[in-house]
Amino acid sequence: MDKMNLIFVVHNHQPVGNFEHIFEMAYERSYKPFIDVLEKFPKIKIGLHISGPVYEWIMKYRPEFIERLQSLCAEHRIEMLSGGFYEPMLAILSQKDIQGQVKMMNDFIADKFGQTPKGMWLTERVWEPSLPLLLDGTGIEYTLVDDAHFTYAGKKRDELGGYYITDKAGKVLLVYPISQRLRYAIPFAEPEETLKILRDAHNRGFSGICYGDDGEKFGIWPKTFEWVYEKGWLYRFFETISSNDSWLNMALPSEYISKYAPTERIYLPTASYQEMMEWSLPADSIPLYDEFIKYLKDSNLYDRYEPFVRGGIWLNFLSKYPESNRIYRRVLKLSERIDSIRSQKVREEAKRHIYMAQCNCAYWHGLFGGLYLNYLRNALYENAIKAQRVIDEYRGGQWAVSEIVDTDDDMNNEITLDSNDIYCIIKPSYGAAVEEIDFKDVAFCLTNVLTRRKEGYHSKLFAQHQHSDGGEVKSIHDIVRSKESGLENYLIYDRYQRLSFMDHFISKDCDVNRMRSEGYTELGSLVDAPYTYRRKDRRGAAYVECEAEGVVRIGGEELPIRMQKKFKLVSSRPELSVSYKIKNCSKSEINCYLAIENNLSLLAADSPDRLIVIPTENVRYERFKEVMTAIGISKFYLYDGYLKRNFVIVSDKIFNLWHYPVETVSQSEDGFERTYQGSAFILVYDLSLKPDEEFSFSISLGEEEVK
């Protein structure tokens, strides 16, 4: 019988936009020490995938690490795997962008390591049956997915080994099933457990078993640095594998393929790893899914029926989180535009920013922060805006134009206002609210705020129990804890999306705390109502007029009103102006507050260089973490010392300002945490209208440089 082969693949990745100290920590605690140990064992071979963001950081700060990898590649101890350079989710990209990203990584690996990649790491192991066709022409021959994908196709885990052949329209791709048993054992169980798994597979007649998972498991996940390096798990693991070479061999993925035929043909359904498929479910479905799995396990039925138990699919994150869909559609449409650029240099510059904006991490949320981390969303917006800026510069000149376009592909038209300085999206179908405001010179989206919504894991905050803090190293999926007490008090769910220029009619006994806690009564019907609209562009200026009729509910009566909102963007200055006109169409007096809600973010809640500035006689400086009010003002600033900008909000009528931080409770690898998403700035106007009386005012949002 041939020796047993362990195909061992490690995937190292950090998102575009992650903090420099996180890259450094990951390098010092995982990427470097792993190679330090590997170099000591000449019989150990691995497949290694490093994402583009990590490569770029290493090239800039630790170039000597590249030289070490080059030596290991030359010794045929490391096979470099390709993939989308900036770790995109291939399932949502056009074929053009899939091939562009993969070829970008292929070229990098060929240049730095002298290898022509044959395999690729599939982002989050999200498989689509069309991938063999989409990857045709990239030179990719194989990839890896979880063995769960195979069980969804009717296979049993103990029947899986080696690699399989699949195709789409005759385009072939080879697929390794990643062993779940190995993935859960490494590095949490002693090395002998891995030997047991490999012996079992060998005794069943298989000549190869594949392991593939995140490199961050080896030093970054909680307690793993101490376990893997300080207590010597990785050293013992490689030593154990090396000392069993009489029956066990480590093979590079392409090396194994060259020696052994595929196990059989297989066609896999759309899938990812089990946890990802659970996370993609709607929030209310997740507890039911967990309940069902618990029922099967308690009934000793789970092992038998597990292949038929699955959650959702990754694409449903675009449905679950409108914020994810919004930036995805933005980047998708920008990618379509760059094909019209004739200059290859300009086109490549725009394309690079498009690729960076396709980094998957901020498009979804599961165990890790992902979408809930505002700085990761900011990186997507920053690169999308930079791509648009490149396109703008190629276009040349000055302009301010409006366009009717379905920006989010929901069958409802939006209106975009676009100038040299600002890009803005208005949603007539949703209260004529403003969905996005980008300031191009600093490549910054000011409206990058996440809606507070229910998550499937929130129930765990109430049922949470203390776990042992002993020496056992748990899988990150088994860790449940909170980073602060009382987080359940922050589980507030928004009734509306977190957009801007949203128009609330509220009673005069309402205050900022009731707005923050969603404890207020919405008296009006227009906050998310559809508006009619028309464009009125002129030279150097773009105008959009929106109008709707609705009611204000006061004293048991529904009093009809008419609301007009006029948006203006000019080419001569970075300022969005919104003019309001409200008419009382009833025969009764309307007496309430009109509260114009703007959800804005400078990313940091408690930083000395991010401040709310109230320019009264005694200037007030407030941090974004504070709940605050300012009475009888007409102007305030959002000061950003990092960008060196003031974002200025001015009204021609006096208003009261209510401000509160928008904070969510989400899970991360460190436990449940409260995360700042942005701030609600509510401009409160005293509205007292007699029958047929009108109230008009304007609000402008602009930008000025801070010297």
Sequence and secondary structure as in RCSB ss.txt:
>XXXX:A:sequence
MDKMNLIFVVHNHQPVGNFEHIFEMAYERSYKPFIDVLEKFPKIKIGLHISGPVYEWIMKYRPEFIERLQSLCAE
HRIEMLSGGFYEPMLAILSQKDIQGQVKMMNDFIADKFGQTPKGMWLTERVWEPSLPLLLDGTGIEYTLVDDAHF
TYAGKKRDELGGYYITDKAGKVLLVYPISQRLRYAIPFAEPEETLKILRDAHNRGFSGICYGDDGEKFGIWPKTF
EWVYEKGWLYRFFETISSNDSWLNMALPSEYISKYAPTERIYLPTASYQEMMEWSLPADSIPLYDEFIKYLKDSN
LYDRYEPFVRGGIWLNFLSKYPESNRIYRRVLKLSERIDSIRSQKVREEAKRHIYMAQCNCAYWHGLFGGLYLNY
LRNALYENAIKAQRVIDEYRGGQWAVSEIVDTDDDMNNEITLDSNDIYCIIKPSYGAAVEEIDFKDVAFCLTNVL
TRRKEGYHSKLFAQHQHSDGGEVKSIHDIVRSKESGLENYLIYDRYQRLSFMDHFISKDCDVNRMRSEGYTELGS
LVDAPYTYRRKDRRGAAYVECEAEGVVRIGGEELPIRMQKKFKLVSSRPELSVSYKIKNCSKSEINCYLAIENNL
SLLAADSPDRLIVIPTENVRYERFKEVMTAIGISKFYLYDGYLKRNFVIVSDKIFNLWHYPVETVSQSEDGFERT
YQGSAFILVYDLSLKPDEEFSFSISLGEEEVK
>XXXX:A:secstr
   EEEEEEEEE   TT  HHHHHHHIIIIIHHHHHHHTT TT  EEEEE HHHHHHHHHH HHHHHHHHHHHHT
TSEEE B  TT B GGGS HHHHHHHHHHHHHHHHHHH     EE  GGG B TTHHHHTTTS   EEEEEHHHH
HHTT  GGG  S EEEEETTEEEEEEEE HHHHHHTTTS HHHHHHHHHHHHHTT SEEEEEEEGGGTTTSTTHH
IIIIIS HHHHHHHHHHHTTTTEEE  HHHHHHHS  S B    SB  HHHHHHTS TTHHHHHHHHHHHHHHTT
 HHHHGGG     GGGHHHH HHHHHHHHHHHHHHHHGGG   HHHHHHHHHHHHHTTBGGGG  SSS GGG HH
HHHHHHHHHHHHHHHHHHHH S  EEEEEE TTSSSS EEEEEESSEEEEEETTTTTEEEEEEEGGGTEETT   
     TTTHHHHH      SS    GGG   BSSTTGGGG    SS   EEEEEEE TT  HHHHHTT S   BS
 TT   EEEE  BTTEEEEEEEEEEEEEETTEEEEEEEEEEEEEETTSSEEEEEEEEEE SSS EEEEEEEEEEE
  S SS TTEEEEE SSS EEE TTS EEEEEEEEEEEEETTTTEEEEEEEEEEEEEEEEEEEEEEEETTEEEEE
EEEEEEEEEEEEEE TT EEEEEEEEEEEE  
